[in-house]
């Protein structure tokens, strides 16, 4: 079964920048020594890997025009770097970087940048690398390194778009990003994933690492808008030094299978993280979020809110872990997950996991699965709003609460438009939008 | 406008209303008073079609239609408005959006096009001032984090925007201080007209000093046991409800 990515791995072995060669071959060795998880593997209990079958090709060489591929990027008002099927798309990308921002593709890295990347790549994910990180490295040809100078405040968001266009054969690519936020810096990074409509069959395997230096503030959004047969397995690992602040927002629309692992590691005292997200599978889609908040040192705080609306015969998994190490006294950690099922066939498996070894902490968690609140529905209808429209308003409201927390207003506004359309295909049902 | 005959209703299998009769004509203001548990709030909920409230016998005709055959939203579109005693908080749905959806629904019912956003917001802001609610409340989630008094004023705001033909106020005065009560009363009084009627459910005579009713009814044991003019309210204030309950028994 491990063979399904052989061709992209061979391609990477032959085409990766020379300074990445040993990382690629080490990744391949680890990958080939592994075995695929099954439904008996605890971490994969509710998510099947059956879609990773047959043989994926490497992405075609050569550039793909966005418009030609039926791809569109919203204007989120920032600097953007665009990749299509893993390849850099210069005509869709900006060139003028804001001051204090060093953003370079792995393919373009200078010797000293390559050295820095090599030093830090994999640091946040850790030694005990998950299987799909090994695969990510084995297939690594391209990536993004973002380095923000100390004490710089970057106003405009930095947008990295990873788009998937149709290709004649099913293909597999690695996506990789390393962000280093300098001491006292302030920036917004948006990872934007989307796919062309139609029946493309693709597998994107992503790893993003966010290293926040002392007192850095990073606003991070990761939007997974790929649909249909675009399979994504990805992880984000963030490491927070003392007094750093991470605000990370996630949104996933469904495709046949999406699995996202988010790890926030507080390694410096006084760090603070907010991890929020929404997932919205429908039809027969499947989305699986596994999150893990690590508190290793005293006096850190974390809050996490995830909400899902599961429609039709779709399914979702939310596994939220908080791990407070023995030394991490005075930790404040919160986790809340709420799910709305809109059909009798919809399914969600939600599990908060608390592992606490310190005795002086405040920790709260909760998970609910429900249908639309009948009292609220009645209240709206008692004002003359028809049942269908009221249902749309409440569903949208359920996730809009989380979207309100997005620190980048352009992203929040884009999502509100996108999601209100999604919930109300009939424009009359969203006529009330202001 | 509204004719209720021999209304019986139950909640969770318990009979609450037991043969209630009430006729409301355009232009009238009715006050319904009564001890706790007499069925005052149930009446409002039954008329608005709240789930879980079962009509077991009797009829209600509103604007010539059988009220109990209509969906909740159809009743609202016919001009029935219930100001809730405990308005629901709906985070994530902005008050403004909610109001516009409701106003648009009313307009569409009358065959009018939806108001454009600018004129709608102007009207909403002005109405906010009338009910002494800061316009910033329009941007918040529906009733989200509102105090008791703010919720009541938000109900009034909705009623003023929707201009119903029948307003049912379910203990709108409870939990209001004297200034807020004055604001609510001014709002209701400004809406009084020959075409519109109000039914006010209240515990206290105090409200009736501010909004003068044409009729006062006493509800006890699920029926109206006595009707009169506003002097009945004063008598109740003095003597309580026990003597009436004794009489009925």
HADDOCK unambig.tbl for C-alpha pairs under 7 A between the chains (distance, minus, plus):
assign (segid A and resid 376 and name CA) (segid B and resid 88 and name CA) 6.20 0.50 0.50
assign (segid A and resid 376 and name CA) (segid B and resid 90 and name CA) 6.64 0.50 0.50
assign (segid A and resid 378 and name CA) (segid B and resid 50 and name CA) 6.58 0.50 0.50
assign (segid A and resid 379 and name CA) (segid B and resid 88 and name CA) 6.92 0.50 0.50
assign (segid A and resid 381 and name CA) (segid B and resid 72 and name CA) 5.92 0.50 0.50
assign (segid A and resid 381 and name CA) (segid B and resid 73 and name CA) 4.73 0.50 0.50
assign (segid A and resid 382 and name CA) (segid B and resid 48 and name CA) 6.58 0.50 0.50
assign (segid A and resid 382 and name CA) (segid B and resid 72 and name CA) 5.52 0.50 0.50
assign (segid A and resid 382 and name CA) (segid B and resid 73 and name CA) 5.38 0.50 0.50
assign (segid A and resid 382 and name CA) (segid B and resid 76 and name CA) 5.79 0.50 0.50
assign (segid A and resid 383 and name CA) (segid B and resid 73 and name CA) 6.48 0.50 0.50
assign (segid A and resid 383 and name CA) (segid B and resid 76 and name CA) 5.67 0.50 0.50
assign (segid A and resid 383 and name CA) (segid B and resid 102 and name CA) 5.65 0.50 0.50
assign (segid A and resid 384 and name CA) (segid B and resid 73 and name CA) 4.11 0.50 0.50
assign (segid A and resid 384 and name CA) (segid B and resid 74 and name CA) 6.49 0.50 0.50
assign (segid A and resid 384 and name CA) (segid B and resid 76 and name CA) 4.76 0.50 0.50
assign (segid A and resid 384 and name CA) (segid B and resid 77 and name CA) 5.27 0.50 0.50
assign (segid A and resid 384 and name CA) (segid B and resid 102 and name CA) 5.68 0.50 0.50
assign (segid A and resid 384 and name CA) (segid B and resid 105 and name CA) 6.10 0.50 0.50
assign (segid A and resid 384 and name CA) (segid B and resid 106 and name CA) 6.74 0.50 0.50
assign (segid A and resid 385 and name CA) (segid B and resid 73 and name CA) 5.90 0.50 0.50
assign (segid A and resid 385 and name CA) (segid B and resid 101 and name CA) 6.48 0.50 0.50
assign (segid A and resid 385 and name CA) (segid B and resid 102 and name CA) 5.45 0.50 0.50
assign (segid A and resid 385 and name CA) (segid B and resid 105 and name CA) 6.04 0.50 0.50
assign (segid A and resid 386 and name CA) (segid B and resid 73 and name CA) 5.92 0.50 0.50
assign (segid A and resid 393 and name CA) (segid B and resid 93 and name CA) 6.64 0.50 0.50
assign (segid A and resid 394 and name CA) (segid B and resid 93 and name CA) 6.86 0.50 0.50
assign (segid A and resid 397 and name CA) (segid B and resid 91 and name CA) 6.69 0.50 0.50
assign (segid A and resid 397 and name CA) (segid B and resid 92 and name CA) 3.88 0.50 0.50
assign (segid A and resid 397 and name CA) (segid B and resid 93 and name CA) 4.69 0.50 0.50
assign (segid A and resid 398 and name CA) (segid B and resid 92 and name CA) 5.80 0.50 0.50
assign (segid A and resid 400 and name CA) (segid B and resid 92 and name CA) 5.10 0.50 0.50
assign (segid A and resid 401 and name CA) (segid B and resid 91 and name CA) 6.51 0.50 0.50
assign (segid A and resid 401 and name CA) (segid B and resid 92 and name CA) 4.41 0.50 0.50
assign (segid A and resid 432 and name CA) (segid B and resid 97 and name CA) 5.76 0.50 0.50
assign (segid A and resid 432 and name CA) (segid B and resid 100 and name CA) 5.73 0.50 0.50
assign (segid A and resid 432 and name CA) (segid B and resid 101 and name CA) 4.82 0.50 0.50
assign (segid A and resid 433 and name CA) (segid B and resid 97 and name CA) 6.08 0.50 0.50
assign (segid A and resid 434 and name CA) (segid B and resid 97 and name CA) 6.23 0.50 0.50
assign (segid A and resid 434 and name CA) (segid B and resid 117 and name CA) 6.88 0.50 0.50
